[in-house]
């Protein structure tokens, strides 16, 4: 399962790694994660909140596929 969550960034987080998620009205970062059917974490990636889920999911799935060679279905 692939999921993402927008979270508010603290003031000490640099502006270059933050973004504004228009859908959730959050200024911060977005966590993308991939888990297996048991809920075990396979991969995590953090991006600016204004980034798209589709592009981040493609990059994250490539990283997970390289690390877990037995992955058969995504």
Rosetta blueprint (number, residue, H / E / L):
1 X L
2 X E
3 X E
4 X E
5 X E
6 X E
7 X E
8 X E
9 X L
10 X L
11 X L
12 X L
13 X L
14 X L
15 X H
16 X H
17 X H
18 X L
19 X E
20 X E
21 X E
22 X L
23 X L
24 X L
25 X L
26 X E
27 X E
28 X E
29 X E
30 X E
31 X E
32 X E
33 X E
34 X E
35 X E
36 X L
37 X L
38 X L
39 X L
40 X L
41 X E
42 X E
43 X E
44 X E
45 X E
46 X E
47 X E
48 X E
49 X L
50 X L
51 X L
52 X L
53 X H
54 X H
55 X H
56 X H
57 X H
58 X H
59 X H
60 X H
61 X H
62 X H
63 X H
64 X H
65 X H
66 X H
67 X H
68 X L
69 X L
70 X L
71 X L
72 X L
73 X L
74 X L
